[in-house]
Amino acid sequence: MDIGDMPNNNIKKWVVVYPVYINSKKTIAEGRRINVSKACENPTCAEIGDCCTHFKLPFAIEIDKAYPRDFMQRGRVRVLLKKDDGTPCNPAISSMSGCDCIAGKQLMLRIAELVPRHPGRTKKQEPASASNAGTAKSGKGGKKKR
């Protein structure tokens, strides 16, 4: 979706989601914002963007941006939760109080649920398990007796 076609093209007011926010491998001090039991392992900006597409939310991936606490972690996703008139883009992801921070947290929880089922992620894991089985040594190990 082109940013010019979106209802609110002032992208600076959109909610920012860094992959660190939903990474189960990170601590709260390192930037995780949701419970570790609900977080997912090592999400990418592309996976977060695909989840936004699934929820029919306008988004923009900013690859050139870095997470301030860990500048080696590149990329973030900007997501539009509310239109100019204040109505939610997706009523399933909205807050009752009208606070964007609550809606943003709800969005992070929904994304963390979807990322492990991402098609690219499931394809990556299947060959890894098959290659591990082939590299295991068969037969006796250790020193030979003389």
N, C-alpha and C positions, 0 to 999 in steps of 0.2 A: 504494500500500500504506500503510495507516495505521500509524503508529509504535507504537501500542498493541498491534497484532496481531503485531508482529515478535518474534522469539525473545529478543532482548536490547534492551529499551527504554531502557537507560542510554546515551543517544546520545553522551555526552561521551567514551566510550571507543572510539568508532568512528574509523576512519581518515579524515583530512581530505584532500580533494583540491581545491586551488585551481586554476582554469584556467591560471594562470601556470605551474604545474608542468610542463605539457605544451605550452606555447606556443613554437613555433619562432622567433617574432619576439623573444623575450626572451633575455637572456644568463643565464649561471649566477649572476652577481652580482645580477641582477634577480629571480631566483627559479626559473629553469627547473631541473628535477631530472633530466631524461632527455636523452639525446644529441639534438642538433639534427637529425640525419638521421632519427631515429625520432619526433620531435615533430611536431605538426600546427599549422596556422596559425590563430591566434585562436579557440580553442575557447570555448564558452559553458557555463554551468552546466546549461542544459537539455539540451545535447548530451551532456554527461558523464552526466547522469541517465538519458538514453535508453540510453546504453551500459551502465549498471549494470542497467537493466531487461533488456537483451539477455542479460547474463550471469546474470540471475536473482539479483542481489544486492540486499538491502534498502538503501535510500539515503534521504537527506533533504537537500533543497536549502535552504540558509540564505542568503537574498537579503540580509538586513540586515547580514551580516558583510562585512568588508573585508580584503584582503590587507595585512599590516602594512607591507611595504616600499613598497607603492603603494596608498594608501588610496582612490584613485579607482577601483580595480579592485574592483567590488562582487560579492559572492556566493562561496559555496563549497559543496562537496558532501561530506556525511558518508556513509561507506560502511561497512557491517558486513561484515567478512571472516570472522570466527569467531563461532560460537554460544557460549552460556554454558558448554557442556561442552568447548569447545576444538576441536570439529570445524569444518572450513571450510564456509562457506555454499555455495561453489562449489569443488569439488576441482580444477578446471582453473586456478583462481587461488589458489594456496596455496604456501607455502614449505616446503621440506624441513626447515629448521632450526627452524621454529616462530616465527621472528622476524616480527613484523608489518611491519617496515620493508621487508623483502625482498618480502613479499607485496604491500605497497603499491606498490612500484616496478613489480612485475609487472603490477599492476592499471593503473598509469599507462601502461605500454607498450601494453597491450591496448586501452585507451581511445583512445590516440593513433592506433592502427591503424584503429579504427572511425570516428572523428569525420569524416575526409574523405569517407567513404561515407555519411554521415548524409543521410536523404532531404531534410530542410530545406536542407541545404548545397548539394546538387546542383541543387535547384530555383532557388536564389538565383543560381547561377553561369550558368545557361543564358540568362536574359534579359539579364544584364549583357554577355555576349559578343555577343548580337544587337543590343543598343543601341549598342555601340561601333562595329559595322560601319555602322550607319545615320548616325552622326555624322561619319564621315570625309568630308572635302571631295573633290569630284570636279572634274576639269578642271585648268586651269593656275592656278598661284598666283603671287603676287609682284606687282611693280609693272607697270603698263601702259607700253608704250613710246609715246613721242610723236613 
